[in-house]
Structures are given as C-alpha cells and as structure tokens.
Amino acid sequence: MGNDSGGSARPLRVMQSFGAPRPTSNPYVHMLDAALAATPGVEHRRFDRREALFGRLDAIQFHWPETLFGEGGGAKALARRAFATALRARLSLGRVAVVRTVHNVELPKDVAPWQRRYLEWIERRTDHRIVLNDLTELPAGAESTVIPHGHYRDWFADVEKTDAAPGTLGFVGLVRRYKGVEDLIRVFRETAEQEPELRLRIAGNPTSAEIADEVRASAEADPRIELDLRYLSEPDFARAVMRSSGIVLPYRFMHNSGTVLASLSLNRPVLVPRTAVNEALSAEVGDGWITMFDGELDASDVRAFAEAIRTLPAGEPDLSARNWDRAGVAHRGAFARAVAHRRGGAR
C-alpha cells in the first residue's frame, strides 16, 4: 500500500473532485492536476461519475464539494442529486478514504437545505484535511497536512513581460461584494487633492449587473479611475497585474487568496488587510512585497502604499516553499495518511 516515500509496490489510486481542466478552470486546478500527474506513487484520476461509484479507488479528494450539485434545475438537477446520494452510499459503506482540501473557512450559504446537510456529512466523513496554511481552524482532533498554495510563476511563464505604469495602482480579479471594490473607489477618490497624478485601474468581471452598475457610478466622478469590467483570460489577468505598480486588495474578509500569490508571482507588491495569514506570508516572501492596513482601508493607507512602491523591492519575492513539485509529494503523503486512517493503520 502507498506510503509517504512513494516507494510502494502499487501507487495510490486517488480521484479528484474535478474533471479535465478547462480554459476557464481555476488555475489552482490546472496546476494541481499537472503536479499530481507527475508525482511518483500516485495514480492520478480525474473525476468520473461511473468510476467514482464503481471503480477501484484508494481515496477521493474534494476541493469545493458543492460543485457536485451543479447549477440549474429540472431533470439534470435530479440526476445530480441521485448521483450524490449514490456516492454517499458508496463512501458510507466502503474503504475509500476521503481527503478534503479546505479552501474556504466556511461552507457555502447559498445552497439548498439538503445540499447543506450533504456538505456537513462530507465534513464528518473526511479522513484527512489538507489546509493551505497552519492558521486554518479545524474540528477538534481532525488529522491534517499543511500544503501551501503553490505559486503562479510557471503558469504565467509564457506571458510577455509588461512594465508597470508609474503611479498606477490596480485591483484585479472577480468583482465580488466581499472584496470591497466600492470601498476602494471611494477611498481612492479621497486622494485626488494630494495625489492628482495617481491612477487606479480595476480589471475583472463583476458577479452581478448590480455590482457593475454600482462600480461604474462610483468611478465616473474621478477621471483617474479606469475600469475594465469583463472576464479576463489568464494572459489578460497577468498583463493587468504587471501594468500596475502595486495591487490593492481591500477584501472585507481574506484567508487564502490566489490573487495575492498571483500578484507576487508576477513580482508586484500588494496592499492587503492585516491578518495572521498575511503576516505569515509577508515574513515568508521578504520585506517590501506585502503592505497591510488595519481596520477599514482609508486614503492614508493608499497614499502610503503608493509612496512605498515608487521603487519596487530588489529581486523577487521568495516563493521557494510553494513549488508545485513539493505540493505533489506532500499530497502523496496526505493521501497515504488518509488511507491508513480509513483502514485502521498507523496514523
């Protein structure tokens, strides 16, 4: 049976909860898919309904288990519910270990009651959790492995380098309510008198027409603000980051942020809320790359960040602990511990 060294007679056969990555898939999925496929001691299986129910598996790894439910209604929704019920039956009776990567600290709230109960069952059924940092709170006694979110340097390696526009701050990524884009615009407008040459560029797709209208209405009074409200391809995302001297992410809540790592991978400093996770990341990557604000973002935070990044830090942020080959090996160890837990072996 599998072990941490990858030297077992038979690789661990582990199915992911994602299928073949698509162009629009989360880059994390693309990079983990490639890392696991290249890791000795792991037989990497992408999600397949028939194999999930009837195939020979050692473990199944969930990332965002709510994706089992899909979207919409009708016959397809009934079929997805029937599959979820059958999968629960198999996992309840069988020896397949369940591994859960904790991307978010809370379960989604916008799900049906039966879906909420299903997600709570997955939480109880999980044999081993993978957390992206050692500050993630887990149930008492839960077994876990810390595997940091990998960097994006290889992911963006083929995108032509773009010089930063001096005095330009950026927000990049999906425009969601909790990310505080409206607050950023309001605060940035307050810098007009003292920083008339400063620019702000917001690039990303709003998650609703209502948010898009609010962002446009708030920004139109300040000609220093440029909006690019659309879906960004990965190259467009990278270029939007690189065009900025620094990235401002005024999230109302931040725990694990791929955008922070993507910005650092493209050698752009970030302004983020002060959290224990961000303080640890700042110590990891080196001085000058992460600036934090306390409480609510205000104009003085923006001005101080703009001044601090007039000269970019020397070298690159240290992301050596986030190489994807390390992530693959660490996943193999987590899978082995999950299987041992499920089958009553050494923990």
C-alpha positions in Angstrom: 0.0 0.0 0.0 1.1 3.6 -0.6 3.4 5.4 1.7 5.0 8.9 2.1 8.1 8.0 0.2 6.3 6.9 -3.0 8.2 3.6 -2.9 5.1 1.2 -2.6 4.5 -1.7 -5.0 1.2 -0.1 -6.1 0.6 3.6 -6.4 -2.3 5.1 -4.5 -5.2 5.5 -6.8 -6.8 8.8 -6.0 -9.7 10.5 -7.7 -10.0 14.3 -7.7 -13.4 16.0 -7.5 -12.5 17.9 -10.7 -12.6 16.7 -14.2 -10.2 17.6 -17.1 -9.4 21.3 -16.5 -11.0 23.7 -19.0 -9.6 27.1 -20.1 -11.9 28.8 -17.6 -11.0 26.5 -14.7 -9.3 27.8 -11.6 -5.5 27.9 -12.3 -5.1 26.0 -9.0 -6.9 23.1 -10.6 -4.7 23.2 -13.7 -1.5 23.3 -11.6 -2.5 20.6 -9.1 -3.7 18.4 -12.0 -0.3 18.6 -13.6 1.6 18.2 -10.3 -0.3 15.0 -9.3 0.1 13.5 -12.7 3.9 13.9 -12.4 4.1 12.6 -8.8 5.5 9.1 -8.3 3.4 6.9 -6.1 0.1 8.5 -7.1 -2.2 7.2 -9.8 -4.0 10.4 -10.6 -7.6 10.1 -11.6 -9.8 12.9 -12.8 -13.4 12.9 -11.7 -15.7 10.4 -13.5 -19.1 9.5 -12.1 -19.1 5.9 -13.1 -15.6 5.3 -11.7 -16.5 7.3 -8.5 -19.3 4.8 -7.9 -17.8 1.5 -9.1 -14.1 2.0 -9.7 -11.2 0.7 -7.6 -10.1 3.8 -5.6 -8.0 4.3 -2.5 -9.2 7.8 -1.9 -11.2 10.7 -3.3 -10.2 14.3 -2.8 -12.8 17.0 -2.5 -11.9 20.7 -3.1 -15.2 22.5 -3.5 -17.7 19.7 -2.8 -20.6 21.9 -3.6 -19.7 21.5 -7.3 -21.2 18.1 -7.1 -24.6 19.8 -7.2 -24.0 21.9 -10.3 -26.4 24.7 -11.2 -29.9 24.9 -12.5 -32.9 22.6 -12.0 -35.0 20.1 -13.9 -34.0 16.6 -14.9 -30.3 17.4 -14.7 -30.6 18.6 -11.1 -32.5 15.4 -10.2 -29.8 13.3 -11.8 -27.1 15.1 -9.9 -28.9 14.6 -6.6 -29.3 10.9 -7.4 -25.6 10.6 -8.1 -24.7 12.5 -4.9 -26.9 10.1 -3.0 -25.3 7.1 -4.6 -21.8 8.5 -3.9 -22.7 9.0 -0.3 -23.8 5.4 -0.1 -20.6 4.1 -1.5 -18.4 6.3 0.8 -20.5 5.3 3.8 -20.0 1.6 3.3 -16.7 1.3 1.6 -13.0 1.6 2.3 -12.4 4.7 0.1 -10.7 7.4 2.1 -12.0 11.0 1.9 -9.5 13.8 1.7 -10.8 17.4 1.9 -8.8 20.5 0.9 -10.0 23.4 3.0 -10.0 26.3 0.5 -12.7 28.3 2.4 -13.2 28.5 6.1 -17.0 28.2 5.9 -19.4 26.1 4.0 -21.3 28.0 1.3 -24.6 29.5 2.5 -26.4 29.8 -0.9 -27.3 26.1 -1.1 -30.5 24.1 -0.6 -31.1 22.6 2.8 -30.4 19.0 1.6 -27.2 20.3 0.0 -26.1 21.9 3.2 -26.7 18.6 5.1 -24.7 16.7 2.4 -21.8 19.1 2.8 -21.9 18.7 6.6 -21.9 14.9 6.1 -18.7 15.2 3.9 -17.1 17.2 6.7 -17.9 14.4 9.2 -16.8 11.7 6.8 -13.5 13.3 5.9 -10.5 11.2 7.0 -7.8 13.8 6.4 -7.8 17.5 5.7 -5.3 19.5 3.6 -5.0 23.1 4.7 -3.3 25.9 2.8 -1.8 27.4 5.9 -1.3 26.4 9.5 -3.7 29.0 10.8 -6.8 27.4 9.4 -9.2 26.3 12.2 -10.2 22.7 12.1 -12.6 20.4 14.1 -11.0 19.1 17.3 -8.9 16.0 16.7 -9.0 16.4 12.9 -6.0 15.0 11.1 -4.4 17.4 8.6 -1.4 18.3 6.5 -0.3 21.8 5.6 0.4 22.2 1.9 0.8 25.8 0.9 -0.9 27.1 -2.2 1.6 26.9 -5.0 3.0 29.9 -6.9 1.9 31.0 -10.4 5.4 31.6 -11.9 5.2 28.6 -14.2 1.6 29.3 -15.0 2.4 32.8 -16.3 5.8 32.0 -17.8 4.6 32.3 -21.4 3.0 35.8 -20.9 5.2 38.5 -22.3 6.6 40.7 -19.5 5.0 44.2 -19.2 6.5 47.2 -17.5 4.5 48.8 -14.7 2.9 52.1 -15.4 4.3 54.5 -12.8 1.8 55.7 -10.3 -0.8 53.2 -11.2 -2.5 51.0 -8.6 -4.6 48.0 -9.6 -7.4 45.8 -8.5 -7.6 42.5 -10.5 -10.0 39.6 -10.3 -13.6 38.8 -9.9 -15.5 41.9 -8.6 -17.5 40.4 -5.7 -19.2 42.2 -2.9 -16.9 41.0 -0.1 -13.8 42.2 -2.0 -14.6 45.8 -1.2 -14.1 47.3 -4.6 -16.7 50.0 -3.9 -14.8 51.0 -0.8 -11.5 51.1 -2.7 -13.1 53.5 -5.3 -14.5 55.8 -2.5 -11.2 55.9 -0.7 -9.2 56.4 -3.8 -11.3 59.4 -4.7 -10.3 61.0 -1.4 -6.7 61.1 -2.6 -7.4 63.4 -5.6 -6.2 66.6 -3.9 -2.9 65.3 -2.6 -2.2 62.7 -5.3 -3.6 64.1 -8.6 -1.2 62.0 -10.7 -2.1 58.7 -9.0 -4.1 56.3 -11.1 -6.4 53.3 -10.3 -7.2 50.5 -12.7 -9.9 48.0 -11.8 -9.9 44.9 -14.1 -12.2 41.9 -13.7 -15.7 40.6 -14.1 -18.4 41.7 -11.8 -20.5 38.9 -10.4 -23.8 40.7 -11.0 -25.2 43.6 -13.0 -26.0 45.4 -9.8 -22.4 45.4 -8.7 -21.2 46.5 -12.1 -23.6 49.5 -12.1 -22.5 50.5 -8.6 -18.8 50.4 -9.6 -19.4 52.4 -12.7 -21.5 55.0 -10.9 -18.9 55.4 -8.1 -15.9 55.6 -10.5 -17.3 58.1 -13.1 -16.7 61.1 -10.9 -12.9 60.6 -10.9 -11.1 60.6 -14.3 -8.1 59.0 -12.6 -10.0 55.7 -12.4 -10.0 53.3 -15.3 -12.5 50.3 -15.5 -12.1 47.1 -17.4 -15.1 45.2 -16.3 -15.1 41.9 -18.2 -13.9 38.3 -18.0 -10.1 38.2 -18.1 -8.3 35.4 -19.8 -5.2 34.3 -17.9 -2.8 36.3 -20.1 -5.1 39.4 -19.7 -5.1 38.9 -15.9 -1.3 38.7 -15.9 -1.0 41.8 -18.0 -3.4 43.7 -15.8 -1.3 42.9 -12.8 2.0 43.7 -14.5 0.7 47.1 -15.8 0.2 48.2 -12.1 3.0 49.3 -9.8 1.1 47.6 -7.0 -2.1 45.7 -6.4 -4.7 46.8 -3.8 -7.0 44.0 -2.4 -9.2 45.6 0.2 -11.2 42.4 1.0 -13.6 42.6 3.9 -12.5 39.1 4.6 -9.3 37.4 3.5 -8.0 33.9 4.4 -6.5 32.2 1.4 -6.1 34.5 -1.7 -4.9 33.2 -5.0 -4.8 36.8 -6.3 -2.2 37.7 -3.7 0.0 34.8 -4.8 -0.6 35.5 -8.4 0.5 39.2 -8.0 3.6 38.2 -6.0 4.4 35.6 -8.7 4.4 38.4 -11.2 6.7 40.5 -9.0 4.1 43.1 -8.0 3.7 44.2 -4.3 0.3 44.1 -2.7 -1.7 46.1 -0.2 -3.9 43.7 1.9 -5.8 43.7 5.2 -3.8 42.7 8.2 -4.5 39.1 9.2 -2.4 36.4 10.8 -2.2 34.6 7.4 -1.0 37.7 5.6 1.6 38.5 8.3 3.0 35.0 8.0 3.1 35.3 4.2 4.9 38.7 4.5 7.6 37.1 6.7 7.9 34.3 4.1 8.3 36.3 0.9 10.5 39.1 2.3 10.5 42.8 3.0 8.7 45.2 0.8 6.3 42.9 -1.0 3.3 42.9 1.3 1.9 46.1 3.0 -1.0 45.7 5.4 -3.7 48.0 6.5 -5.6 47.8 9.8 -9.3 48.1 10.2 -11.1 49.8 7.2 -9.0 50.9 4.3 -8.6 54.7 4.1 -6.9 57.2 1.9 -3.8 57.4 4.1 -3.3 53.6 3.5 -3.5 54.1 -0.3 -1.1 57.1 -0.3 1.4 55.3 1.9 1.3 52.3 -0.3 1.7 54.4 -3.4 4.8 56.1 -1.9 6.3 52.8 -0.7 6.2 51.2 -4.1 7.6 54.1 -6.1 10.7 51.9 -6.1 10.0 48.1 -6.4 11.8 45.9 -3.9 15.0 44.4 -5.1 15.0 40.9 -6.5 11.8 38.8 -6.4 9.5 37.6 -3.5 10.7 34.3 -2.0 8.2 31.7 -3.2 10.5 28.8 -3.0 8.3 27.0 -0.4 5.5 27.0 -3.0 7.0 25.0 -5.8 4.4 22.6 -7.3 6.7 19.5 -7.2 6.8 19.9 -3.5 3.0 20.1 -3.4 2.7 16.9 -5.4 4.9 15.0 -2.9 3.1 16.5 0.0 -0.3 15.4 -1.4 1.0 11.9 -1.7 1.8 11.8 1.9 -1.6 13.2 2.9 -3.3 10.5 0.7 -1.3 7.8 2.4 -2.2 9.0 5.9 -5.9 9.2 4.9 -5.9 5.7 3.6 -4.2 4.4 6.8 -6.8 6.2 8.9 -9.7 4.7 6.9 -8.3 1.2 7.0 -7.2 1.3 10.6 -3.5 1.5 10.1 -0.9 3.7 11.8 -1.8 7.3 11.9 
